Amino acid sequence: MIQPIAVHTPGPARRLQAVLSPVIPELAALVRDTPGTLSLAQGMVDWDPPESVAVAVAAALAAGGPELHRYGALQGDPQLLETIAAKLAAHNRLELEGSALLVTAGSNMAFHAVVQAIAEGPPGEPSEVILPLPYYFNHVMAVQLAGAVPVLVEGGVIPDPERLAAAITPRTRAIVTVSPNNPSGVVIPAPVLAAINRLCALHGLFHISDEAYELFVHGREPHWSAGSLPGSAAHTVSLHSLSKAYGMAGWRLGYMAVPAALLPALHKLQDTVLICPPRLTQHAARAALAAGPAWCAPRLAGLAGRRQQLLDAVATEQAQGLPVRVLAEPDGAFYALLQLDGAAAGSLSGDTLMRRLVREHRVAALSGESFGLEAGCGGPVLRLSYGMLGAADLAKALDRLFRGVGALLA
Ligand SMILES: Cc1ncc(COP(=O)(O)O)c(C=O)c1O
């Protein structure tokens, strides 16, 4: 007879409980349960990749062979690495002497790998990574996954180098910047980025510069890569993505320039996780990068029109007495932070607002809390994305948003 045994069900590691929960899947489920919802939440654009991408992929498939079907080079196929090096030198003015390039499955993966490569977890003192507020949530999650501590620094939407300096401890390993910024849409001025980069050099820290939105600049402030600062190669990590500008979020294509000293550690990470970047998508990446900023320009111009539409709609609502305002000049990416003011706003959290707007008004936006902005002295904050909606749907979504906000504040 079989003896009954005591069953101990295995579960996930406890340390994962300390990692932020991803907000996008939660909101996506809410939207799925509320048919007809218009989304100002999605961090994507609505255009498809250049046609040359499909042509290049079809040609690569037709050619087939070991170049496509077998494992390839760990850092990326040499032709793509050459294309990336030329782009980084010409467009970002990076001096690649002393840097190494690595292709990843999206720039989130690149960030994760870098933090894994530089953070010392317990049993020693955990490393710290400084993130100016508001942060991009996946950065915090990656830092936590590496067993390191995210140190969140307030100081306005544009990071303040002095406040960042004050947050440095002997355990700090890196400072992260995101420009153009998710969630604020702010383009961080070059002198501020340069000051942060020099601060990193002075304290022996890495500057991790997330430039996923590098082509998305709609105002006077140009995009500037910290890695172009002379002498910065030994401590600067530049992260880039094809997800946004080329409408290739689903293709999972990113790349980074890293100090050469990090390469042996990154080799271990890349070899364990990816072995080599998917080879078919590397053909797609070459075609997209060859199409380049000239291909993106008319699409970005269309987006600039929608940005203006959003700003005009906020101004109209303000003029009619709705206590809303845009936090900071959203001159980049396709985001803006909307702050609710007034006495009634004080009792609402951004998270509550986010959920009620979907359920009661069929419009989705992300809460400020998702980016570390707690509704405190000011009222709650929402991140609005104008990347995915055409002009007519954007108008409808903004109308629902402002009617919803008005009702919730009443
Ligand atoms: C600042 C920032 N970095 C990286 C990513 C992710 O890029 P990828 O799709 O290349 O992983 C996003 C996506 O929203 C982002 O906002």
The ligand as an SDF file (V2000), in Angstrom:
LIG
                    3D

 16 16  0  0  0  0  0  0  0  0999 V2000
   12.7800   54.6260  -20.6160 C   0  0  0  0  0  0  0  0  0  0  0  0
   12.5220   53.3150  -21.2870 C   0  0  0  0  0  0  0  0  0  0  0  0
   13.5420   52.4670  -21.4790 N   0  0  0  0  0  0  0  0  0  0  0  0
   13.3470   51.2790  -22.0590 C   0  0  0  0  0  0  0  0  0  0  0  0
   12.0960   50.8850  -22.4690 C   0  0  0  0  0  0  0  0  0  0  0  0
   11.9220   49.5290  -23.0630 C   0  0  0  0  0  0  0  0  0  0  0  0
   12.5560   49.4710  -24.2830 O   0  0  0  0  0  0  0  0  0  0  0  0
   12.6750   48.0700  -25.0630 P   0  0  0  0  0  0  0  0  0  0  0  0
   11.3660   47.8180  -25.7200 O   0  0  0  0  0  0  0  0  0  0  0  0
   13.7870   48.3040  -26.0260 O   0  0  0  0  0  0  0  0  0  0  0  0
   13.0220   47.0390  -24.0360 O   0  0  0  0  0  0  0  0  0  0  0  0
   11.0070   51.7210  -22.2800 C   0  0  0  0  0  0  0  0  0  0  0  0
    9.6540   51.2830  -22.6830 C   0  0  0  0  0  0  0  0  0  0  0  0
    8.6590   51.8570  -22.3670 O   0  0  0  0  0  0  0  0  0  0  0  0
   11.2230   52.9650  -21.6700 C   0  0  0  0  0  0  0  0  0  0  0  0
   10.2130   53.7990  -21.4500 O   0  0  0  0  0  0  0  0  0  0  0  0
  1  2  1  0
  2  3  1  0
  2 15  2  0
  3  4  2  0
  4  5  1  0
  5  6  1  0
  5 12  2  0
  6  7  1  0
  7  8  1  0
  8  9  2  0
  8 10  1  0
  8 11  1  0
 12 13  1  0
 12 15  1  0
 13 14  2  0
 15 16  1  0
M  END
$$$$
